[in-house]
């Protein structure tokens, strides 16, 4: 198996090393693991692509490349440049430092990389490590992902639904709870939740030269989102697995809208 890795935390991120270990275990001794990751951190860029300017790419080592672009750019570079003659069988994105549960999925470059892979017709999984009192500051903050990651990836490859609906192929978002590996309670297949009352906002600041700047800041991450959703599963100690598609249509509202506007 040939696996391509990317992330949004950058080529030197600790989570990418965790992902490499997961990928090596899944690929096996005869497999190949390639990396095309952003040269610098790209958190929060979503599914952005560098459509109006070129992306510089540099070889950093054996099967390891850094690109000055977003995770989606890196996926494009991996498929159509680095591995153009031998495309990957699977693309893994992460392991993100922080959760991509709930509304975070809409901003996440980690999810954006997996989404682009799915749009390119390749199986893809985004993996993220929730942070909280149970793991932050520990010697191995990614322990839950490190221990449980390969098993989740293998099971999704063997038993997951990889179908395409109207051309939009399924990809998966996996979030590991903020706990040591031994305390993980299991897996939960669940939809994306929504943290009610938690929003991104801006914090105004003034530089020493008098110019005014805005820092984007997030809200609380431990807000319950209701039973059966990804955030709640993570808070309760479970690995959440959420099937996703790039189709943004609100299918449940189509008929009502047709009737209203008839």
KANOR-V156626 format. One record per backbone hydrogen bond with DSSP energy under -1.0 kcal/mol. NH is the residue of the N-H (numbers start at 1). CO is the residue of the C=O. E is the energy in kcal/mol with one decimal. If there is no record, write none. Layout:
NH|CO|E, NH|CO|E
//
This chain:
3|32|-3.0, 4|90|-2.5, 5|34|-2.6, 6|92|-1.8, 11|38|-2.3, 13|10|-1.9, 17|13|-1.0, 18|14|-1.7, 19|15|-2.2, 20|16|-2.2, 21|17|-1.8, 22|18|-2.0, 23|19|-2.9, 24|20|-2.6, 25|21|-1.8, 26|22|-2.0, 27|23|-3.3, 28|24|-1.8, 31|28|-1.5, 32|1|-2.5, 34|3|-3.1, 35|63|-2.1, 36|5|-2.5, 37|65|-2.1, 39|67|-2.5, 42|8|-3.9, 45|42|-1.5, 46|107|-1.8, 48|45|-1.6, 51|49|-1.9, 58|66|-2.7, 60|64|-2.8, 61|64|-1.5, 64|61|-1.8, 65|35|-2.7, 66|58|-2.7, 67|37|-2.2, 68|56|-2.9, 69|67|-2.0, 74|70|-2.2, 75|71|-2.2, 76|72|-2.3, 77|73|-2.7, 78|74|-2.6, 79|75|-2.6, 80|76|-2.6, 81|77|-1.6, 82|77|-2.2, 83|78|-2.4, 84|81|-1.1, 89|2|-2.8, 90|2|-1.3, 91|123|-2.3, 92|4|-2.4, 93|125|-2.4, 94|6|-2.5, 96|127|-2.5, 98|96|-1.3, 98|129|-1.7, 104|101|-1.5, 105|102|-1.5, 106|103|-1.5, 107|104|-1.3, 108|104|-1.5, 112|108|-1.9, 113|109|-2.2, 114|110|-1.5, 115|111|-2.7, 116|112|-2.2, 117|113|-1.8, 118|114|-2.3, 119|115|-2.4, 120|116|-1.5, 121|118|-1.6, 122|117|-2.5, 125|91|-2.0, 126|172|-3.2, 127|93|-3.1, 128|174|-2.3, 129|96|-2.5, 130|176|-2.5, 135|132|-1.8, 136|132|-2.9, 138|135|-2.0, 143|140|-1.4, 146|142|-3.0, 147|143|-2.7, 148|144|-2.1, 149|145|-2.2, 152|148|-1.8, 153|149|-2.4, 154|150|-2.7, 155|151|-2.2, 156|152|-2.3, 157|153|-2.3, 158|154|-2.4, 159|155|-3.0, 160|156|-1.8, 165|168|-1.9, 168|165|-1.5, 170|163|-2.3, 171|244|-2.2, 172|124|-1.7, 173|242|-2.4, 174|126|-3.2, 175|240|-2.1, 176|128|-2.9, 179|177|-2.3, 183|180|-1.5, 184|181|-1.3, 185|237|-2.8, 188|239|-3.0, 190|241|-1.7, 196|194|-1.2, 198|195|-1.7, 201|217|-2.7, 203|215|-3.1, 205|213|-3.1, 207|211|-3.0, 210|207|-2.5, 213|205|-3.0, 215|203|-2.4, 217|201|-2.7, 229|226|-1.2, 230|191|-2.0, 233|229|-2.4, 234|230|-2.4, 235|231|-2.6, 236|232|-2.1, 237|234|-1.5, 238|233|-3.1, 239|186|-2.8, 240|175|-2.1, 241|188|-2.5, 242|173|-2.6, 244|171|-3.3, 251|249|-1.6, 253|250|-2.2, 257|253|-2.2, 258|254|-2.5, 259|255|-2.4, 260|256|-2.3, 261|257|-2.2
//
